[in-house]
Amino acid sequence: MTGLLMAFAVLAAVAAVGLRRVRRLRAERRRPGASIDRAVVVRRFDEIDVRLAAHVCRCGSHMGLLGESSTTRGAQRFRVSRLRCPECEREERMYFDVTAVFH
């Protein structure tokens, strides 16, 4: 009986950790700039620098810029910034809609 209770407790703990991870990942995908569909609209290029300087990793450290690239989708122009955390080495991309800069 004790073994069954221990197994249930371990299973409940694993489920709780998994659920917490799924919620965190879902929240990260919904943040502004997480995908091209959620790109942050900017009117000047220096707004990108301000957003990147304020971006924090899930571990709490400020992420550093690895590089930038550009892409288009129809008439829209995007700047894609590649970031890396100096503490946990996690990498992610942040998307900016720069269409207004050119019009």
N, C-alpha and C positions, 0 to 999 in steps of 0.2 A: 504494500500500500504506500509506503514511504517513497519507494522508487517511482511509482506512478505520479505522486505529487511532485517529486523533483523534476520528472520529465515534463510535466505540465508547466511548471514554473520556468524551465529553460525554454520551452516552446513559446510561452507568453513573452518572455524577454526578447527572444529573437524576432518575434512578430512586432513588438513595440519599436525595436531599433529599425526594422525594415520600413515600417510605416512612417517613422520620423524621417528617414532618408528619402522616401518617395515624396513626402510633403516638401522637403527642402529643395529637391531637384525641380519639382513643379514650380515652386516660387522663383527659383533662379531662372527658369525658362520664361516666366512672365515679366521679369524686370525689364524696364526700358532699355533698349539697345541689345537685348539678348539674341535677337534674330533680325533678319532683314525686314521681316513683317512688323517688328516692334522697334524699328530704327528711331533714334532720337533725332528730331528735326532741329537743325541749327541754321542760323542766318549768317553767322560769321565763323571762320575757321578757329578763332581763339576760343569759341565756346566749347569746342572739342577738347582743347587742353584743360579747361576748367573741369569738365566732366570726368576726364581721365584721371586728373590729380585727386579727385574726390572718391574715385572708385576703390572699394575695399573688398578684399578676398573674404571668403567665408571663415578663414582662420583669424581675421582681424587685421591683417597687414595690408598696407597700400600696395596695389599692383603696379608693376613697372611696364613701360611700353617696350615691346620687342620690335614692332614694325607696323607699317600701315600699307594698305593697298586701296585701290578704287575699283568699283564695279558699277554697272548700270542695270536697270530693269525698265525697259521701255524708255520713257523720257526722264525717269528718275535717276539721279546720281547718288552714289553712296560711298562713304569712306569707311573702311573696315580696319579697326585697330586690334592688333594682337597683343594681349597682355599676359604677363607671368608674375606670379607671386614669388617674392624673394625668400619667403619662409618655407612654404609647403610645396613650391614649384608647380602649383596648379596653373594651367593655361586656359584662357578663354578669349573670345572675340567680342568686340563691342561695335555695333553698327550705327552709323550716323547718316541721316538723309541730308545731303548738302545741295540739293536741287535749288533751294532758294538763294544760295550763295552766288550762283551763276546767272540769276535772272534779275 
